[in-house]
Amino acid sequence: MSAREPELDQLTTLLGQCLGRIEEHAFRLQDETWTGDEPATGDALDGETDLLQELIGSLLVCAVDEHADLNATVQRAVQQQLGEIAVPIVVRQRFARDLPKVACTPADATFAVQRALALILGRLEPGCEISLTTRRDDGHVVFEAERRGVEFDRHLAERSETLAEFTAGLQGRCRAHHDGDTLLLALELPAALAIDER
């Protein structure tokens, strides 16, 4: 692990949290029950936007031009986010061995994984089951997060749209699907070619 990785992880975590708060404030503004007499929401959005610009600037300074190890990225993100969960849940992990690196920077991969986990781990109930899987699939490296025991989220498509756009910018794809009490989110990122990893 390079000396820059912990700093990149911390910055991408802060960035993901900031975007989560912005998303929450935005949905509060769109909520049908919002009366419009809460100026604190607008002020909070202004503050979060300023913080977002600072974090992006810091991230660009620290960014390194190398490929990401998806298994290591997922493991770090999971450890960090599970430490913040206050209810008991069941987590199953199945990571593919000899997974090729992802053709994007560790900072980009970390950001995508953290946002995916934030979508999956929202509004947890005791006893929820989370399954995390990595695998190779036809030139892509795939991260799948599945959650059982969750109410239908009518905002899932909107909430995952930012992540889908970000992933598309990495030449990958994000799929979100809700079926009954099961929520599935999959990130497909391009695998680095062997010649690129040298």
DANOR-V983214 format. One record per residue. RES is the residue in one small letter. PSI is psi in radians with two decimals (NA if undefined). OMEGA is omega in whole degrees, 0 to 359 (999 if undefined). NEAR is the number of other ideal C-beta (glycine too) atoms within 8 Angstrom. Layout:
res = [RES,RES]
psi = [PSI,PSI]
omega = [OMEGA,OMEGA]
near = [NEAR,NEAR]
This chain:
res = [m,s,a,r,e,p,e,l,d,q,l,t,t,l,l,g,q,c,l,g,r,i,e,e,h,a,f,r,l,q,d,e,t,w,t,g,d,e,p,a,t,g,d,a,l,d,g,e,t,d,l,l,q,e,l,i,g,s,l,l,v,c,a,v,d,e,h,a,d,l,n,a,t,v,q,r,a,v,q,q,q,l,g,e,i,a,v,p,i,v,v,r,q,r,f,a,r,d,l,p,k,v,a,c,t,p,a,d,a,t,f,a,v,q,r,a,l,a,l,i,l,g,r,l,e,p,g,c,e,i,s,l,t,t,r,r,d,d,g,h,v,v,f,e,a,e,r,r,g,v,e,f,d,r,h,l,a,e,r,s,e,t,l,a,e,f,t,a,g,l,q,g,r,c,r,a,h,h,d,g,d,t,l,l,l,a,l,e,l,p,a,a,l,a,i,d,e,r]
psi = [2.28,2.83,-0.40,-0.34,-0.81,-0.67,-0.72,-0.75,-0.77,-0.76,-0.74,-0.56,-0.84,-0.68,-0.80,-0.72,-0.72,-0.79,-0.61,-0.73,-0.69,-0.76,-0.76,-0.79,-0.67,-0.73,-0.56,-0.69,-0.58,-0.26,2.37,-0.40,-0.09,2.29,-0.23,-0.02,0.57,1.36,-0.34,-0.53,-0.77,-0.73,-0.72,-0.71,-0.71,-0.80,-0.74,-0.62,-0.73,-0.78,-0.71,-0.77,-0.70,-0.78,-0.71,-0.73,-0.78,-0.68,-0.70,-0.62,-0.67,-0.21,2.47,2.62,1.48,3.08,2.69,2.53,1.85,-0.72,-0.83,-0.67,-0.80,-0.78,-0.77,-0.77,-0.70,-0.82,-0.76,-0.84,-0.60,-0.50,-0.32,-0.01,2.30,-0.07,2.64,2.25,2.91,2.20,2.17,2.33,2.36,1.74,2.30,2.49,2.74,0.69,2.30,2.75,2.81,2.44,1.01,2.93,2.74,-0.61,-0.76,-0.75,-0.74,-0.77,-0.81,-0.78,-0.75,-0.70,-0.68,-0.79,-0.65,-0.67,-0.70,-0.65,0.13,2.51,0.98,2.50,2.61,2.36,-0.03,2.52,2.22,2.25,2.24,2.24,2.47,2.58,2.91,2.45,1.75,1.09,0.02,2.74,2.25,2.35,2.12,2.34,2.14,2.40,2.27,2.62,0.89,2.43,2.72,2.32,1.80,-0.22,0.12,-0.81,-0.75,-0.74,-0.50,-0.06,-0.75,-0.75,-0.69,-0.73,-0.74,-0.79,-0.67,-0.61,-0.35,0.18,0.50,-2.84,2.57,2.26,2.31,2.31,2.36,2.10,1.90,-2.12,0.30,2.26,2.19,2.29,2.23,2.33,2.19,2.03,2.53,2.39,2.48,2.38,2.62,-0.65,-0.49,-0.42,-0.13,NA]
omega = [180,181,183,187,179,179,178,179,181,180,181,175,179,179,179,178,179,179,177,179,177,179,179,178,180,179,176,178,181,183,182,183,181,187,180,180,178,182,181,180,177,178,179,178,178,180,180,179,177,179,179,179,178,182,179,177,179,181,179,179,185,187,178,182,178,181,185,172,187,180,180,179,180,182,179,181,180,179,182,184,178,177,181,183,186,181,180,177,178,180,176,182,176,183,180,175,178,178,178,177,181,182,173,183,175,180,180,180,180,180,181,181,180,178,178,179,178,178,182,187,179,176,181,173,177,178,177,178,179,175,181,185,168,179,175,180,171,177,178,171,189,171,178,176,182,180,177,178,181,177,180,181,183,180,185,182,180,183,181,185,179,178,179,179,179,181,178,177,177,184,179,183,176,177,176,182,178,182,182,179,181,178,180,176,182,174,175,181,182,177,176,176,182,180,180,186,182,999]
near = [3,5,5,8,9,8,9,15,11,8,13,13,11,9,13,12,8,12,11,9,10,12,10,8,12,9,10,10,9,6,7,3,4,10,5,4,4,8,6,6,11,7,8,10,12,8,8,12,9,8,9,12,8,8,12,9,8,9,13,7,6,11,9,10,4,6,11,13,10,15,10,7,13,13,9,10,12,12,8,10,12,8,6,6,9,3,8,4,11,7,9,8,8,8,11,10,4,4,13,10,12,14,12,11,11,12,13,10,14,16,12,16,14,13,13,14,12,11,13,12,10,6,5,9,8,7,8,13,10,13,13,15,13,14,9,9,8,3,5,11,16,13,14,13,14,13,14,9,8,13,5,5,9,4,7,11,7,6,11,12,8,10,13,11,8,12,14,10,6,12,7,13,8,16,8,13,7,10,5,3,6,10,12,13,15,11,15,12,18,12,12,11,7,7,5,8,9,4]
